[in-house]
Amino acid sequence: MNIQIPISSEFQSEFKGMLTQMAQEVLEELKEKELVYKEVLTVKEAQEYLSCSFTTLQNFERKGLKFSKIDGKKYYSKSDITDFLNQYKN
């Protein structure tokens, strides 16, 4: 038995928008969870992890935040970030 229900193009468009928004939210949540489990972060990931700009991350480096540089790319370990932040704990 095959039942067809007519759906307006307006409803289709609205429904598609809702599904797209839900998919984007799920992907963002997965991205955030991935950062929780990663130990080594790229520059961009370190910025997201610290909620800071590129300039602030550079300032942290000048103040002693450790990083590794391989083939011109910088990497930060979460433990080094935590150690750095703990130096400034009140």
PEURQUI-V590277 format. One record per residue. N is the residue number from 0. RES is the residue in three letters. D_FIRST is the distance of its C-alpha to the first C-alpha in whole Angstrom. Layout:
N:RES:D_FIRST
N:RES:D_FIRST
This chain:
0:MET:0
1:ASN:4
2:ILE:6
3:GLN:10
4:ILE:13
5:PRO:16
6:ILE:19
7:SER:23
8:SER:25
9:GLU:27
10:PHE:24
11:GLN:23
12:SER:27
13:GLU:28
14:PHE:25
15:LYS:26
16:GLY:30
17:MET:29
18:LEU:27
19:THR:30
20:GLN:33
21:MET:31
22:ALA:31
23:GLN:35
24:GLU:36
25:VAL:34
26:LEU:36
27:GLU:39
28:GLU:39
29:LEU:39
30:LYS:42
31:GLU:44
32:LYS:43
33:GLU:44
34:LEU:48
35:VAL:48
36:TYR:48
37:LYS:50
38:GLU:54
39:VAL:55
40:LEU:54
41:THR:54
42:VAL:56
43:LYS:53
44:GLU:52
45:ALA:55
46:GLN:55
47:GLU:51
48:TYR:53
49:LEU:56
50:SER:54
51:CYS:57
52:SER:58
53:PHE:59
54:THR:63
55:THR:63
56:LEU:62
57:GLN:65
58:ASN:67
59:PHE:66
60:GLU:67
61:ARG:70
62:LYS:70
63:GLY:70
64:LEU:66
65:LYS:66
66:PHE:63
67:SER:63
68:LYS:63
69:ILE:62
70:ASP:62
71:GLY:62
72:LYS:59
73:LYS:60
74:TYR:58
75:TYR:59
76:SER:58
77:LYS:57
78:SER:60
79:ASP:63
80:ILE:61
81:THR:61
82:ASP:65
83:PHE:66
84:LEU:64
85:ASN:66
86:GLN:69
87:TYR:69
88:LYS:68
89:ASN:70
